[in-house]
Amino acid sequence: MSSRPIPRPDISARGAARLAGICYAAIFVLAIYANFAVRMRLVDPSDAAATTQNLAQSDGQVRLAVAAFTIVFLLDIAIAWALYVVFRPYGPRRALLAAWFRLGYTILLGAACVFLFLALRLATSSTFADGFGPDADAAAVMLTIEAFDYLWLIGLAAFGIHLVLIGRIIVTARPAPVLLGWILIVSGGAYLVDTFAHVLLADYSTFAPMFLVMVALPSICGELWFTLWLMIRAGRGGNARPAANRPGSPHRDRRRPNLSQEDVRT
């Protein structure tokens, strides 16, 4: 009777960590180009006409930015799955919840890309402009850009919860430095505070520089460190405590009680 072959895992935790790290590094480059080198340079929130003209004159750059955001959207799906594989041994339910929140953020980012492309279409296509005057066209362009911003912003709230959950796993199970876990928790909280500040503060622009620093410092430090850890150290074991062996876990191995001499007497 032949023995059945033992199925091998499709990817190891180390392989998933490397994939997540590579995707994270690519996102850093793509997002910096799309958001800072293109979108923020061309969009003037106080001048709709100038923004419309900038978009019309930079058609190729805007298309590249939309393509970059779309690639970020696809890479984030891969990251959500890869991080679940990496952190599943240290808390499968929490790791799954973190993956769902990242997917929620990613879906909203993908939807936001549609509005950025629509803004370009409004700025460059005569088909849309025939029935409206220049002011109405510019207002429509700004409205679609704001829709992009707010969709992305709401998505960042889900992304913030994702970071908090990942940070919590790191703090409790210690597959990575505890300090990294706390920085990710702080970074996720900053994303949440910033999102709700946008929604609740009518004069958000007055405090915008403060919120920018509050979000940027922990997120850049934490996510860059997280990327390096994924690429170099994650999935190697070490001092991490799997969920089944942590104190208080219902799956923790139960040792046999010590038996007295009377118990073992035959």
N, C-alpha and C positions, 0 to 999 in steps of 0.2 A: 504494500500500500504506500503510495507516494505521499510525502508530506506537502501540505499546501504552503506556498511561499508566503512569508510574512510581509504584509503591505508596508511600504516605506512611506514616511511623511512626504508630502509634496514639496514642502519647504521647511527648513529649520528656523528656529528663533533667530539664529545668527544671520541667516540669509534674509529673513524678513526685516531685521534691524538695518542691514546694509541697504536694502531697497528703500526703506523709509528715510534713511539718512541721505541717500543720493537724491531722492525726490525732494526732500526738504531743501537741500543745497540748490537744486534747480529752481525751486519756488522763490528762494531769496533773490536770485538773479532776475528771473522773469518778472516778479512783482515789483522790484525796484525799477526796472525799465518801464513797465506798463503804467505804473501808478505815478512815479515821481518824474521820470524822464519825459513822459508823454502827457498823461492826463492832467497832472497838476501844473505842468508848464503851459498847456494850451487853454485850460479852463480858468476864466476869471469870474468868480461868483458875483462880482459887482457890475459886470458889463456883459450882458447877453449878446449884444451885437458883435463885440470883439471876439467872444468865445466862438460864435458861429463862423466868423471869418477865419479864425485860427484853425478850426476843424476843417473847413473847406479847403484851406491852403495846405493842410498837412494830411491829406487823405491817406497816403501810404503809411505814414507813421501811426495814425489812428488804427488802421487795419492791422498793423503789426501788434499794436497794444491789445486789441481785441483778441487776436490770435494767442498772445502771451497769456492773457487772463483765461482763455479757454484751456490752454495747456495746464495752467495752475489748477483749474477745476478738475481736470482728468487726473493729475498727479495727486490731488488731495483725496480722491477716491482710493487710490492705491495705498496712500499713507494710512487712511482709516483702517483698511484691512490689515496692513503690515503691523501697525501698532497693536492691534488686537492679538495677532499671533505672538508678538513679543511679550505682552503683559498678561496674557491669558493664564499662565501658570501661577501668577501672584494674585489672582482674583478674577475669575472668568466673568462673573456678572458685572463687576465694575468696569472691566476692560471692554465688555460688549456695550455697556451704556456709554462709555467714552467714545467708542467707534460710532455709535448712532448719533451722538451730538456732533461729531465731526462731519458726518455725512449730511446732517441737517444744515450745517454751515455751508458745506460744499454745494448743496442744491441751490441755496439762495445766491451764492456767488455765480453759479452758472446762469441762473435767471437774470441776474444783474447784467451780465455780458450782453444780453439781448438789448437792453436799453442803451448801452453804450454804442452798440452798432446802429441802433435806431437813431440816436443823436447824429451820428455821421451821415446817415441817409437823409435826415431832415436838412442838414447843413449843405449837402452837395447835390441833391436831386431836385431838378426843376419840376418834377411831377408833383411833389408835395407843396412846392412854393407857389404854384399857379393860382390857387384859390385864396391865398393869404398875403398880407403885406409883410414887409421886412421885419417890423416889430413883432408881429404875431409869429413869424418863423423863428425869430431869435428866442422868443418866450417858450415856444414848443421845444426848441433844442435844450434850453436850460431845464425845462421840466423833466425831460427824459434823463438828463445827466443827474438831476436830483433823485430821480427814481433809482438810478444805478447806485448812487451813494447810499441811499437809505436801505435798499435791499441788502447791500453789502454790510452796512452797519448792523442791521438786525441779525444777519448771519453771524457777525462777530460776537454777539451775545452767546450764541450756541457754541462758538469756538472757545469762548472764555470758560464755559462750563466744562468743555472737553479738557482744557488745560488743567483746571482744578482737579478733575477726576484722575488724570494721569499723574499729577503732582501728588495726590493723595496716595495712589498706589506706590509711588516711589518712597514716600515718607514712611509708610507702614511696612512694606515688604523689603525695601532697601535693595532693589536690583541696581540702583544708581546712587550717587551721592545724595544724602538727605537734603543738603543745601540746594541742589538742583530741583528737588521736589518742591521745596518751599518757594523758590523763585518762580516756578511754573504756576503754583497756586496764587501767588501775588499777581503774576501777569494775567492769569485768567480773571481774577477779581477786578483788575484794572480795566480789562475789556468790558466787563459787565457794567461797571460804574460809568464808563465813558458812553456806552450805548444808552443807558437810562438818562444820563445827563443831557444827551442830544434830544431825547424825547421830552423830558420834563422841564428843561430850562429854556425859556423863550429867548433869553439873552446869552445862549451858549457861547457865541462868538467872543464875548467878553472874557470868558474863562478858557477859551480854546488852547492858548499856549500852555497853560498849566496842565490841562488834560492830556495834551500831546506828550509832554514830558513824563507824566504819570504812566502812560501806556507804553511809550517808546523804550524807556530805560529797562524795565524788567523784561519786556517782550524780546528785545534785541539780545540782551545778555542771556536770558533763559533759553530762548529757542535756538540761538547759535550754539550754546553749550550742549543743549539737547541733541542737536544735529551731529556735533562732533562725537558725543557719547554713543549715539546710534551707529555711527560709521566705524568707531574704533573699539568700543568696549561692550556694547549691548549683546546679550545672548551668550556670554562666556561663562555664566554662572557666578561664582564668587560667593559673597556673603548674603546673597538674596535668600529670602525665606518664602518658599512657595506657600500658597494659601492653605494647603492641606496640613502644613506643619506649623502654622502660626498659633500662638496661644489663643484659646477661645474658639478655634475653628471647629465646626461640627465634623470635619473630615480628618481631623488630626489623628495620627496613628495612636492607638491605645495600647499601652504596654501591658503585658500580663502582670498581675499582682504578685508580690513576693509570697512564696509558699512557705509555711512553717514545716518543721521536721515531721509533725504529726500528719500534715497534708500529703507529704510525699512518701510516707511509710506504706509499704505494701504488706 
